[in-house]
Amino acid sequence: MEEGLRVAQDEVVALASELIRIDTTNTGDPETLVGERAAAEWVAEKLSEVGYETTYVESGAKGRGNVVARLAGADPSRGALLVHGHLDVVPADASEWSVHPFSGAVQDGYVWGRGAVDMKDMVAMTLAVARHFKRNGVVPPRDLVFAFLADEEAGGVYGAKWLVDNRPELFEGVTEAISEVGGFSITLKDDVRAYLVETAEKGIRWLKLRVRGTAGHGSMIHHDNAVAKLAAAVTKLGQHRFPVVLTPSVREFLAGVTEITGLDFPEDDLDGAIGKLGALSRMIGATIRDTANPTMLSAGYKANVIPSTAEATVDCRILPGREEAFDRELAELLGPDVEREWLGLPPVETTFDGALVDAMTASITAEDPGARVLPYMLSGGTDAKSFQQLGIRNFGFAPLKLPADLDFSGLFHGVNERVPVDALQFGVRVLDRFLRNS
């Protein structure tokens, strides 16, 4: 291993730990969120000290910091590659954790803390490789744009979405992008690992339902109770099962697992077959159908007053190509008396082919011979939803070689979030090779 890469591999753990110690909690509420400014300024300093020119942007609200830097490549005629990561994290209750969630503790072979896997691990790996390239004069085959963003956990309104709408010139010439929730390994059998590259994401619709009724005294008989009508609608929606629809990304993933393990995935018992995938079944099982999960209820202000309105919030996740069918099904379920409004982010899907996918596969198998690389669909969402508006082709590729017994999907937004030290170092080596050959 060359000395420069060795330095990058050694420093990635410290970078991840330091970044976790900067609290960037995003509650989604301007009154309680912390903001990303301190982390963005820290990232800008780490890039500037090795010679990068950085652009710092507070996007639409004080403290919502974003940092973008560009490294010129050998062929300016080629489309640039965007490597992006978000700096914000979801809240954490310290009383539930084995270590303090903002300690960045390095112990038992892991870096611990909120953001360790979502996604300060990838930010640290990106920084380590970006610093290595600049320090050692590495010229990639095409321009690399590094973006460190605010507000992904609340839809990117003050991060990727704001930048796409207001500062698109920062991403001039970008044709492809990589970011989080892909490139991690799962052990399928006999130490055979598959690395899952995210090629698709379900669409997000945060839906608000509103029902109106007749206000009155709680002691009277009422046949037009908004709370009762809303409860019935929410119950009906929560119990509904949307139809199974297999997108190309999911079909290709299941075919790859069948080839490796021999497991069959018959469509008449697809849920049961996917259940055999263990912890991964939660993530994969959510990608074969739309979901609509009620998450919040709001009505009334006093025990003996029947309110005139009642509201519910529903987290809807919609498969690519299913938006119109989902709307029709929802309207049939809820009927005309339930008002609906929403904030929506579109699905994302690309094909699992081309030179960039070849470079991903080669960079993984160089470090883990015999590994397989498969596409998959993410049931959640990332900033790719915003960047696709610029015509950018998006992938999830934050490479990590993980222990077979680690419930990786359960760590996202979970208690005791942590990432293996050797997985971070593996990721640096893979990203180094990938970005040199992409």
C-alpha positions in Angstrom: 0.0 0.0 0.0 1.3 3.4 -0.9 2.2 5.7 1.9 -0.4 8.4 1.1 -3.2 5.8 1.1 -1.9 4.4 4.4 -2.2 7.9 5.9 -5.8 8.3 4.6 -6.7 4.9 6.0 -5.2 5.7 9.4 -6.9 9.2 9.7 -10.4 8.1 8.7 -11.2 6.8 12.2 -10.2 10.1 13.8 -12.2 12.1 11.2 -15.3 10.0 11.8 -14.9 10.3 15.6 -14.4 14.1 15.5 -17.3 14.6 13.2 -19.7 12.6 15.4 -18.7 14.8 18.4 -20.1 17.8 16.5 -23.8 17.7 17.4 -25.8 18.3 14.2 -29.2 17.0 15.4 -32.0 17.8 13.0 -35.4 17.7 14.7 -37.2 19.3 11.7 -38.3 22.0 14.1 -36.5 25.4 13.7 -37.0 25.9 17.5 -35.1 22.8 18.5 -32.7 21.8 15.7 -29.0 22.5 16.2 -27.9 23.2 12.7 -25.0 22.0 10.6 -22.8 25.1 10.6 -20.1 23.9 13.0 -19.7 20.6 11.1 -19.7 22.4 7.7 -17.0 24.8 8.9 -15.0 21.9 10.2 -15.3 20.1 6.9 -14.3 23.2 5.0 -11.2 23.6 7.2 -10.1 20.0 6.6 -10.4 20.5 2.9 -8.7 24.0 2.9 -5.7 22.9 4.9 -4.7 20.5 2.0 -5.3 23.1 -0.7 -9.0 22.9 -1.8 -11.0 26.0 -2.6 -14.3 25.5 -0.9 -17.7 27.2 -1.2 -19.7 27.5 2.0 -23.4 28.2 1.6 -26.0 28.8 4.3 -29.1 27.8 2.4 -32.2 29.7 3.2 -31.8 29.7 7.0 -29.1 30.7 9.5 -26.8 27.9 10.5 -27.8 25.4 7.8 -24.3 25.1 6.4 -23.3 23.3 3.1 -19.8 22.9 1.7 -18.9 22.1 -2.0 -15.4 21.6 -3.4 -14.2 20.5 -6.9 -11.1 18.5 -7.8 -10.1 18.9 -11.5 -9.8 15.7 -13.5 -7.6 14.7 -16.4 -10.4 14.9 -19.0 -12.5 18.0 -18.6 -14.8 16.9 -21.5 -16.1 14.0 -19.4 -19.1 14.5 -17.1 -18.1 15.1 -13.5 -18.8 12.7 -10.7 -20.6 14.0 -7.5 -19.7 12.5 -4.2 -22.2 13.8 -1.6 -23.0 13.2 2.0 -25.2 14.9 4.6 -24.0 16.4 7.9 -27.2 16.3 9.9 -28.4 13.4 12.1 -31.6 12.4 13.8 -32.1 13.0 17.5 -30.7 10.5 20.1 -31.7 9.9 23.7 -28.4 9.5 25.6 -30.2 7.5 28.4 -30.8 4.7 26.0 -27.2 4.3 24.8 -24.2 2.3 26.0 -22.0 5.3 25.2 -22.9 8.9 24.8 -24.3 9.3 21.3 -22.1 12.4 20.6 -18.9 11.0 22.2 -17.5 9.5 19.0 -16.1 6.8 21.2 -13.6 4.4 19.6 -13.9 1.1 21.5 -14.4 -2.6 20.9 -13.4 -2.2 17.2 -16.1 0.3 16.5 -16.6 4.0 16.2 -19.8 4.8 18.2 -22.3 7.6 18.0 -25.2 9.2 16.2 -24.3 9.4 12.6 -21.8 6.6 12.6 -23.7 4.9 9.8 -26.1 7.7 8.7 -23.9 9.1 7.4 -20.8 10.5 9.0 -18.9 7.3 8.2 -19.2 8.1 4.4 -18.4 11.8 5.0 -15.2 10.7 6.9 -14.2 8.3 4.1 -14.8 10.9 1.5 -12.8 13.5 3.4 -9.9 11.0 3.9 -9.7 10.2 0.2 -10.2 13.8 -0.9 -7.4 14.9 1.3 -5.2 12.1 0.2 -5.7 13.0 -3.5 -4.9 16.7 -2.9 -1.9 16.0 -0.7 -0.4 13.6 -3.2 -1.3 15.2 -6.5 -3.6 12.5 -7.6 -5.5 13.5 -10.7 -8.7 11.5 -11.2 -9.9 10.7 -14.7 -12.7 13.3 -14.5 -13.7 16.1 -12.2 -14.9 15.1 -8.8 -17.4 17.4 -6.9 -17.5 16.8 -3.2 -20.6 18.1 -1.5 -21.3 18.0 2.3 -25.0 18.9 2.9 -27.5 20.0 5.4 -31.0 18.9 6.2 -31.2 15.5 4.5 -33.0 14.0 7.4 -35.9 16.4 6.8 -36.1 16.2 3.0 -33.1 18.4 2.1 -35.2 21.7 2.1 -32.1 23.6 3.4 -29.6 21.3 1.7 -29.6 19.5 -1.6 -33.0 20.7 -2.7 -32.2 24.3 -1.9 -28.8 24.1 -3.7 -30.4 22.4 -6.8 -33.0 25.2 -6.9 -30.7 28.1 -6.1 -27.1 27.2 -6.8 -27.1 24.6 -9.6 -23.9 26.0 -11.0 -22.1 24.3 -8.2 -22.9 21.0 -9.9 -22.2 22.1 -13.4 -21.2 19.2 -15.7 -22.1 16.5 -13.1 -23.6 13.4 -14.8 -23.4 10.8 -12.1 -23.3 10.7 -8.3 -22.7 8.4 -5.4 -23.8 8.7 -1.8 -25.2 6.7 1.2 -26.9 3.4 1.9 -25.2 1.3 -0.7 -21.9 -0.6 -1.1 -22.3 -2.4 2.2 -21.8 -6.2 2.5 -24.2 -8.9 3.6 -23.0 -12.4 4.2 -25.3 -14.8 2.4 -23.7 -18.2 3.0 -20.3 -19.8 3.8 -18.6 -16.5 4.1 -19.8 -15.4 0.6 -20.5 -11.7 0.7 -22.7 -9.6 -1.6 -22.3 -5.9 -1.7 -25.5 -4.0 -2.3 -25.4 -1.0 -4.6 -28.5 1.2 -4.3 -29.9 1.8 -7.8 -33.5 2.8 -6.7 -35.4 4.5 -3.9 -39.1 4.6 -3.1 -40.8 7.9 -3.4 -41.7 9.7 -0.1 -45.0 11.4 0.6 -45.6 12.8 4.0 -49.3 12.9 3.9 -51.6 15.0 6.1 -55.2 13.8 6.4 -57.9 16.1 7.7 -61.5 15.3 8.6 -64.1 17.9 9.5 -67.1 17.4 11.7 -69.5 19.2 14.0 -68.1 20.7 17.1 -70.1 20.3 20.4 -70.1 19.3 24.0 -68.7 15.9 24.9 -71.7 14.9 27.0 -74.1 15.0 24.1 -74.9 12.5 21.4 -73.0 13.2 18.1 -73.2 11.6 14.7 -70.6 13.8 13.0 -67.6 13.4 15.2 -64.3 14.3 13.4 -62.2 12.3 15.7 -64.2 9.1 15.2 -64.3 9.6 11.4 -60.5 10.1 11.3 -59.8 7.1 13.5 -61.8 4.9 11.2 -60.0 6.2 8.1 -56.6 5.8 9.8 -57.4 2.3 10.9 -58.5 1.3 7.4 -55.3 2.8 5.9 -53.0 1.2 8.5 -54.5 -2.3 7.8 -54.4 -2.0 4.1 -51.9 -4.1 2.1 -50.8 -2.6 -1.2 -50.2 -5.0 -4.1 -46.8 -6.6 -4.7 -44.9 -4.9 -7.6 -41.4 -6.1 -8.5 -39.3 -3.3 -10.1 -36.2 -4.2 -12.1 -33.9 -3.4 -9.2 -35.7 -5.7 -6.9 -36.0 -8.5 -9.5 -32.2 -8.4 -10.2 -31.4 -8.4 -6.5 -33.6 -11.5 -5.8 -32.2 -13.3 -8.9 -28.7 -12.6 -7.6 -29.5 -14.0 -4.1 -31.1 -17.1 -5.7 -27.9 -17.7 -7.8 -25.7 -17.4 -4.7 -27.8 -19.2 -2.1 -30.3 -21.3 -4.0 -33.2 -19.7 -2.2 -36.3 -19.3 -4.4 -38.6 -16.3 -4.3 -42.0 -17.5 -5.5 -44.4 -14.6 -6.0 -47.2 -16.4 -4.3 -45.2 -16.4 -1.1 -42.8 -13.6 -1.6 -43.1 -12.2 2.0 -42.3 -15.6 3.5 -39.3 -16.1 1.2 -37.9 -12.7 1.9 -38.3 -13.4 5.6 -35.5 -16.0 5.3 -33.0 -13.2 4.6 -32.9 -12.4 8.3 -32.3 -8.8 9.4 -32.1 -7.7 5.8 -35.7 -8.8 5.3 -37.0 -5.6 6.9 -35.3 -3.5 4.2 -36.0 -5.7 1.2 -39.5 -6.6 2.3 -40.4 -2.9 2.2 -39.4 -2.6 -1.4 -41.9 -5.0 -3.0 -45.0 -2.9 -2.3 -46.1 0.6 -1.4 -46.5 1.4 2.3 -48.6 4.0 4.2 -47.9 4.1 7.9 -49.9 6.5 10.2 -47.4 8.2 12.5 -49.1 11.2 14.2 -52.6 12.2 15.4 -53.9 15.6 16.4 -57.3 16.7 17.5 -59.1 18.6 20.2 -58.0 20.8 23.1 -60.2 19.8 26.0 -61.7 16.5 27.3 -65.3 17.6 27.1 -65.2 19.4 23.8 -65.7 17.6 20.5 -63.5 19.3 18.0 -64.6 20.4 14.5 -61.4 19.0 12.8 -59.0 16.1 13.4 -55.7 15.5 11.6 -53.3 12.6 11.0 -49.9 12.3 9.5 -49.1 9.3 7.3 -45.6 8.3 6.1 -46.1 7.0 2.6 -43.4 5.3 0.5 -44.2 4.7 -3.1 -42.5 2.4 -5.7 -41.1 3.9 -8.9 -43.8 4.1 -11.5 -46.6 3.6 -8.9 -47.5 7.2 -8.1 -50.7 7.4 -10.1 -51.9 4.0 -9.0 -51.1 4.8 -5.4 -53.2 8.0 -5.6 -56.2 6.1 -7.0 -55.9 3.4 -4.4 -55.7 6.0 -1.6 -58.7 7.8 -2.9 -60.7 4.6 -2.9 -59.7 3.7 0.6 -60.3 7.1 2.2 -63.3 8.4 0.3 -64.2 12.0 -0.5 -64.7 13.2 3.1 -61.0 12.9 4.1 -59.0 15.9 2.9 -55.4 15.1 1.8 -52.3 17.3 1.4 -48.7 16.4 1.2 -45.0 17.1 0.8 -43.6 14.7 -1.8 -40.2 13.6 -2.9 -40.1 11.4 -6.1 -38.9 7.8 -6.5 -35.4 7.2 -8.0 -34.3 4.4 -10.2 -31.5 3.7 -12.6 -30.1 0.6 -14.3 -27.4 -1.5 -12.9 -25.0 -1.3 -15.8 -22.3 0.9 -17.5 -18.7 2.0 -16.8 -19.5 3.4 -13.3 -21.0 0.1 -12.1 -18.0 -1.8 -13.6 -15.7 0.5 -11.6 -17.7 -0.2 -8.4 -17.5 -3.9 -9.0 -13.8 -3.9 -9.7 -13.0 -1.7 -6.7 -15.0 -4.1 -4.4 -13.6 -7.3 -5.7 -10.0 -6.1 -5.6 -10.4 -5.8 -1.8 -12.7 -8.8 -1.3 -12.1 -11.4 -4.0 -15.0 -13.7 -4.6 -17.5 -11.1 -3.5 -20.7 -10.4 -5.6 -22.1 -6.9 -6.3 -25.9 -6.7 -6.6 -28.3 -3.8 -7.1 -31.1 -3.2 -4.6 -33.9 -0.7 -3.8 -33.8 1.5 -0.7 -37.1 1.7 1.1 -36.2 5.1 2.5 -34.9 8.2 0.7 -31.7 10.2 0.2 -30.6 13.5 -1.4 -30.5 11.6 -4.7 -34.2 12.7 -5.0 -33.0 16.3 -5.4 -30.0 15.7 -7.6 -32.0 13.7 -10.1 -33.7 16.9 -11.0 -30.4 18.0 -12.6 -30.4 14.9 -14.8 -27.8 13.2 -12.6 -27.7 9.4 -12.4 -27.6 8.4 -8.8 -26.2 5.4 -6.9 -25.8 4.5 -3.2 -22.1 3.5 -2.8 -20.6 3.9 0.6 -18.5 0.8 0.7 -18.2 -1.1 4.0 -17.2 -4.7 4.7 -19.3 -5.7 7.6 -19.3 -8.6 10.1 -21.8 -11.3 9.2 -23.7 -11.0 12.6 -24.1 -7.2 12.5 -27.7 -6.0 12.1 -26.6 -3.1 9.9 -30.0 -1.9 8.8 -31.2 -1.8 12.4 -28.4 0.7 13.2 -29.9 3.4 11.0 -31.6 5.9 13.4 -31.2 3.2 16.1 -29.7 3.0 19.6 -26.0 2.3 19.8 -25.3 3.3 16.2 -21.8 2.3 15.4 -19.5 1.4 12.5 -16.5 -1.1 12.5 -13.1 0.5 12.4 -11.9 -1.9 9.8 -15.0 -1.3 7.7 -14.1 2.4 7.5 -10.5 1.5 6.5 -11.9 -0.9 3.9 -14.1 1.9 2.5 -11.2 4.2 2.1 -9.3 1.7 0.1 -12.3 0.9 -2.1 -13.1 4.6 -2.7 -9.5 5.4 -3.5 -9.5 2.7 -6.2 -13.0 3.6 -7.5 -12.4 7.3 -7.8 -9.1 6.7 -9.6 -10.9 4.6 -12.2 -14.4 6.1 -12.5 
